[in-house]
Amino acid sequence: MVKFGISYSTPFFGADPQAIAGFARDAEECGFESLYLPEHVALYPGAQIGTMALPPSLPYADPLECLSFVAAVTSRILLGTGVLLLPYHHPVVLAKRLATVDVLSGGRMRLLTAGVGALPGEARAAGVDFATRGRRTDEAIDVLRLLWAGGAEGVSFAGEFFRFDDVCSFPKPLGVRELPIHIGGSSAAAARRAGRRGDGYFPGGALTADERRRQFELARTTAKESGRDPDSLQYTRWGSLDMSTEDVEALAGQGVTRLVVTPGTAEPAKRRAEMAGFAERFGLS
């Protein structure tokens, strides 16, 4: 059964607290499973992903701070990132931030999606060598899980980028050993990372249907080669609010387990109507 999430795009809809709170309440009342926020740590003049220019004044609010705010004005909707740029966060600090949001939300920080970033200037601003961001991400995932699972005796880690001895990180995620980590990205490397380390795969980008099929197969194959169950790998895709039931059935046939949609208008009443129409079409509420 396909689940449905919705994305609040801070660069498009803004970072006004009333707008975020209203959107989150509307999404929850309409029956969406989850709410996602994007991230860019820093932009700069000339920043561009593919052919898409990113004006440096876009208000990319911090997604975890926003999700903590969302948690305070909702009671059920799951919290997700699409995507958090993991190599630009220190995993020891991030482990505590994520666990704290999970505890304060009553166990709803369950759809963290991590990516490696695509802007060299953003990496430089964060003090990260752009060429190492994939390896740094892999190591950060291992650190997060180690810290979440570790007890009062402490845990130690010695890697290429992170090193510590006998460290304890509390509070723990609510009721689970570790938080799920989904992998975002449209490259073969992202698909392999999802298979080796991810609880799910969330590809983006302008990929053809055949490329998407090959990458999901690569994620599943890599999971099996790594001794993991490929059938446990969740598969999230971007969708649209005008999707038909036939569109969703076709994607479900490709193994998709979750679709994340984004409203096409920033006007609250029209946006609410779009969301409500979609929810009614798919029986969400």
C-alpha positions as CSV (number, residue, x, y, z in Angstrom):
1,M,0.0,0.0,0.0
2,V,1.4,3.4,-1.0
3,K,1.6,6.1,1.7
4,F,1.4,9.8,1.0
5,G,3.7,12.5,2.3
6,I,3.7,16.2,1.5
7,S,6.5,18.7,1.2
8,Y,6.6,22.2,2.6
9,S,9.0,24.1,0.4
10,T,10.4,27.0,2.5
11,P,12.0,28.7,-0.5
12,F,8.7,28.8,-2.2
13,F,6.2,29.1,0.6
14,G,8.4,31.1,3.0
15,A,9.5,30.7,6.6
16,D,6.6,32.5,8.3
17,P,5.6,30.6,11.4
18,Q,1.9,31.0,10.9
19,A,2.2,29.7,7.3
20,I,4.2,26.7,8.4
21,A,1.8,25.9,11.3
22,G,-1.2,26.3,9.0
23,F,0.3,24.1,6.3
24,A,1.2,21.4,8.9
25,R,-2.3,21.4,10.5
26,D,-3.9,21.2,7.0
27,A,-1.7,18.3,6.0
28,E,-2.5,16.4,9.2
29,E,-6.2,17.1,8.9
30,C,-6.2,15.9,5.3
31,G,-4.7,12.6,6.4
32,F,-1.2,12.9,4.9
33,E,1.2,10.4,6.5
34,S,4.2,12.7,6.6
35,L,5.6,16.2,6.1
36,Y,9.0,16.8,4.5
37,L,11.2,19.9,4.5
38,P,14.3,20.5,2.2
39,E,17.7,21.9,3.2
40,H,20.4,24.1,1.9
41,V,22.9,25.2,4.5
42,A,24.3,28.1,2.4
43,L,23.7,29.5,-1.1
44,Y,25.8,32.0,-3.1
45,P,25.5,34.0,-6.3
46,G,25.7,31.6,-9.3
47,A,24.6,28.5,-7.4
48,Q,23.1,26.0,-9.8
49,I,22.0,22.4,-9.8
50,G,21.9,21.1,-13.3
51,T,20.0,23.8,-15.3
52,M,18.2,25.1,-12.2
53,A,19.6,28.3,-10.8
54,L,19.1,28.9,-7.0
55,P,18.8,32.6,-6.2
56,P,20.9,33.2,-3.1
57,S,18.1,34.9,-1.2
58,L,15.9,31.8,-1.2
59,P,14.7,31.3,2.5
60,Y,15.8,27.8,3.1
61,A,15.0,27.6,6.8
62,D,16.7,24.9,8.9
63,P,14.6,21.8,8.4
64,L,15.1,20.3,11.8
65,E,14.2,23.5,13.6
66,C,11.1,23.7,11.4
67,L,10.1,20.1,12.1
68,S,10.4,20.7,15.8
69,F,8.1,23.6,15.4
70,V,5.7,21.5,13.3
71,A,5.7,18.8,16.0
72,A,4.5,21.3,18.5
73,V,1.4,22.2,16.4
74,T,0.5,18.7,15.3
75,S,-0.1,15.3,17.0
76,R,0.2,12.6,14.4
77,I,2.0,13.5,11.2
78,L,5.4,12.0,10.7
79,L,8.4,14.3,10.2
80,G,10.8,14.0,7.3
81,T,13.6,15.7,5.4
82,G,13.9,15.8,1.7
83,V,16.9,16.0,1.9
84,L,19.1,16.8,4.8
85,L,22.7,17.4,3.6
86,L,24.4,15.0,5.9
87,P,28.1,15.7,5.1
88,Y,27.6,19.3,6.3
89,H,26.5,18.2,9.8
90,H,28.7,16.8,12.5
91,P,27.1,13.5,13.3
92,V,27.8,13.7,17.1
93,V,25.8,16.9,17.3
94,L,23.2,15.7,14.8
95,A,22.5,12.5,16.7
96,K,21.4,14.4,19.7
97,R,19.4,16.9,17.6
98,L,17.5,14.2,15.8
99,A,16.8,12.1,18.9
100,T,15.6,15.2,20.7
101,V,13.1,16.0,18.0
102,D,12.0,12.4,18.0
103,V,11.4,12.5,21.8
104,L,9.7,15.9,21.8
105,S,7.4,14.8,18.9
106,G,6.4,11.6,20.5
107,G,8.4,9.4,18.2
108,R,7.6,11.0,14.8
109,M,11.1,11.9,13.5
110,R,11.0,8.8,11.4
111,L,11.6,9.8,7.8
112,L,15.0,11.4,7.8
113,T,16.3,11.4,4.2
114,A,20.0,12.1,3.8
115,G,21.8,13.4,0.7
116,V,25.3,14.4,-0.1
117,G,24.7,17.8,-1.7
118,A,25.4,19.0,-5.2
119,L,26.9,22.6,-4.7
120,P,30.7,22.8,-4.4
121,G,30.4,26.3,-2.9
122,E,28.1,25.1,-0.2
123,A,30.6,22.4,0.7
124,R,33.4,25.0,0.9
125,A,31.2,27.2,3.1
126,A,30.7,24.3,5.5
127,G,34.4,23.4,5.6
128,V,33.9,20.2,3.7
129,D,36.0,18.9,0.8
130,F,33.4,18.4,-1.9
131,A,35.2,15.3,-3.3
132,T,34.9,13.5,0.1
133,R,31.3,14.1,0.8
134,G,30.2,10.6,-0.1
135,R,32.6,8.9,2.2
136,R,31.9,11.5,4.9
137,T,28.2,10.7,4.6
138,D,28.8,6.9,4.9
139,E,30.8,7.5,8.0
140,A,28.3,9.9,9.5
141,I,25.5,7.3,9.1
142,D,27.6,4.8,11.0
143,V,28.3,7.3,13.7
144,L,24.6,8.2,14.1
145,R,23.6,4.6,14.5
146,L,26.4,3.8,16.9
147,L,25.6,6.8,19.2
148,W,21.8,6.0,19.2
149,A,22.5,2.3,20.1
150,G,25.2,3.0,22.7
151,G,24.6,2.9,26.4
152,A,26.0,4.6,29.5
153,E,29.3,2.8,29.1
154,G,30.0,4.9,26.0
155,V,31.0,4.0,22.4
156,S,34.1,4.7,20.4
157,F,34.8,5.4,16.8
158,A,37.9,5.8,14.7
159,G,37.3,6.8,11.1
160,E,38.7,8.9,8.3
161,F,36.6,12.0,9.3
162,F,35.3,11.4,12.8
163,R,37.0,10.0,15.9
164,F,36.0,9.8,19.6
165,D,36.3,7.6,22.6
166,D,33.8,6.4,25.2
167,V,31.1,8.9,24.2
168,C,27.5,8.8,25.4
169,S,24.6,10.4,23.6
170,F,21.2,10.8,25.4
171,P,18.3,11.1,25.1
172,K,17.7,8.1,22.9
173,P,15.1,7.9,20.1
174,L,11.7,7.1,21.5
175,G,11.1,3.4,21.8
176,V,13.5,2.3,19.1
177,R,17.2,1.4,19.0
178,E,17.9,3.8,16.1
179,L,16.1,6.2,13.8
180,P,15.5,5.1,10.2
181,I,17.7,6.7,7.6
182,H,16.6,7.0,4.0
183,I,19.0,7.9,1.3
184,G,18.3,10.6,-1.2
185,G,20.0,11.2,-4.5
186,S,19.8,10.3,-8.2
187,S,23.2,8.7,-8.8
188,A,24.3,5.1,-8.8
189,A,26.4,5.9,-5.7
190,A,23.2,7.0,-3.9
191,A,21.4,3.8,-4.9
192,R,24.3,1.7,-3.7
193,R,24.4,3.7,-0.4
194,A,20.7,3.0,0.1
195,G,21.3,-0.7,-0.4
196,R,24.3,-0.8,1.9
197,R,23.2,1.5,4.7
198,G,19.7,2.8,4.0
199,D,16.3,2.0,5.4
200,G,14.8,3.5,2.2
201,Y,15.7,5.1,-1.1
202,F,14.3,8.4,-2.2
203,P,15.7,9.4,-5.7
204,G,15.1,12.8,-7.2
205,G,16.3,14.6,-10.3
206,A,15.2,14.3,-13.9
207,L,15.7,10.6,-14.5
208,T,14.1,8.6,-17.2
209,A,11.8,5.7,-16.2
210,D,14.5,3.2,-17.3
211,E,17.2,5.0,-15.2
212,R,14.9,4.9,-12.1
213,R,14.2,1.2,-12.6
214,R,17.9,0.4,-12.9
215,Q,18.8,2.5,-9.8
216,F,16.1,0.8,-7.6
217,E,17.3,-2.5,-8.9
218,L,20.9,-1.5,-8.0
219,A,19.8,-0.5,-4.5
220,R,18.0,-3.9,-4.0
221,T,20.9,-5.9,-5.4
222,T,23.4,-4.0,-3.2
223,A,21.3,-4.7,-0.2
224,K,21.3,-8.4,-0.9
225,E,25.0,-8.4,-1.5
226,S,25.5,-6.7,1.8
227,G,23.5,-9.3,3.6
228,R,20.4,-7.2,4.1
229,D,16.8,-7.9,3.1
230,P,16.0,-6.0,-0.1
231,D,12.3,-6.3,0.5
232,S,12.6,-4.2,3.7
233,L,14.0,-1.2,1.7
234,Q,11.3,1.4,1.4
235,Y,11.0,3.2,-1.9
236,T,9.9,6.9,-1.9
237,R,9.3,9.0,-5.0
238,W,8.2,12.5,-5.7
239,G,4.7,12.8,-7.1
240,S,2.2,15.5,-7.9
241,L,-1.2,16.6,-6.6
242,D,-2.9,15.9,-9.9
243,M,-1.9,12.2,-10.0
244,S,-4.6,9.8,-10.8
245,T,-5.3,6.5,-9.1
246,E,-3.9,4.8,-12.2
247,D,-0.7,6.8,-11.9
248,V,-0.3,5.6,-8.3
249,E,-1.1,2.0,-9.1
250,A,1.6,2.0,-11.8
251,L,4.2,3.3,-9.4
252,A,3.2,0.8,-6.8
253,G,3.8,-1.9,-9.4
254,Q,7.4,-0.6,-9.6
255,G,7.8,-1.1,-5.9
256,V,7.1,2.5,-4.7
257,T,5.9,2.5,-1.1
258,R,5.6,6.3,-0.6
259,L,4.8,9.3,-2.7
260,V,5.7,12.9,-1.6
261,V,3.8,15.7,-3.3
262,T,4.2,19.4,-3.3
263,P,1.3,21.9,-3.7
264,G,1.6,24.2,-6.7
265,T,0.4,27.4,-5.1
266,A,1.5,29.5,-2.1
267,E,-2.0,30.9,-1.6
268,P,-3.3,29.2,1.6
269,A,-6.9,28.7,0.6
270,K,-6.1,27.3,-2.9
271,R,-3.4,25.1,-1.4
272,R,-5.7,23.7,1.2
273,A,-8.2,23.0,-1.6
274,E,-5.6,21.1,-3.6
275,M,-4.6,19.1,-0.6
276,A,-8.1,18.3,0.3
277,G,-9.0,17.2,-3.2
278,F,-6.0,14.9,-3.4
279,A,-6.9,13.5,0.1
280,E,-10.4,12.8,-1.0
281,R,-9.4,11.1,-4.2
282,F,-7.1,8.7,-2.4
283,G,-9.2,8.3,0.8
284,L,-6.6,9.7,3.2
285,S,-8.8,11.3,5.8
